[in-house]
Amino acid sequence: MRHNHDPSSDVVRDHLLGSAELKREIAEHCLDSIVAAARLVADTFRSNGKLLLCGNGGSAADCQHMAGELVSRLTVDFERPALPAIALTTDTSFLTAFSNDFGFDGVFERQIQALGRAGDVLIGISTSGNSTNVIRAVDAARAVQMRTVGLTGPRGRLKHLVDIAIAVPSDSIQHIQEGHLCVEHILCHLVERYLFGDPKLAESERK
């Protein structure tokens, strides 16, 4: 009996293989910037600074995911103290009040002005690299002498404005987001081990 080929399986295969290939390209093109960002965040925590994160839509979810991993912990088998990370995407009362009164473009900038201090770090996440509210947050962070990291794609303004840009080399928004999530887990893993774990990683971080 002949079975008809289901074209849905081609969609699934193509997406998975495309995402897998992108991870290889991230390893090839973004390695130095990922390590630099992890070291910056670890140094910030070591100096009693904090991490602020901002982004929109799926990137907002990434901010909350990464902040949750750092305040809690990445895995249950690696115990360590809580780390001060705050997603600027979660206070619905502030977000709706400010947006209603002044527009959405300043919702992260305003929180940076309230919470950001010299020596803190901002991670701004934008797949397009052109999210106005993220770019304004970066400008506000630099104004108070915070360091800045951008998770973005290959285009847009964000990568030119931050201290460290992790620019995922893809034209697919979905694949960029999948790449960002992988990078975020790596950042959390490295930061934990720089501060509390693997002596070899901790020694390499001090060099």
Secondary structure, DSSP 8 states (H G I E B T S, - for coil): ------HHHHHHHHHHHHHHHHHHHHHHHSHHHHHHHHHHHHHHHHTT--EEEEESTHHHHHHHHHHHHHHS-S-TTS------EEETT--HHHHHHHHHHH-GGGHHHHHHHHH--TT-EEEEEESSS--HHHHHHHHHHHHTT-EEEEEE-SSSSHHHHSSEEEE---S-HHHHHHHHHHHHHHHHHHHHHHHHS-HHHHHHHH-
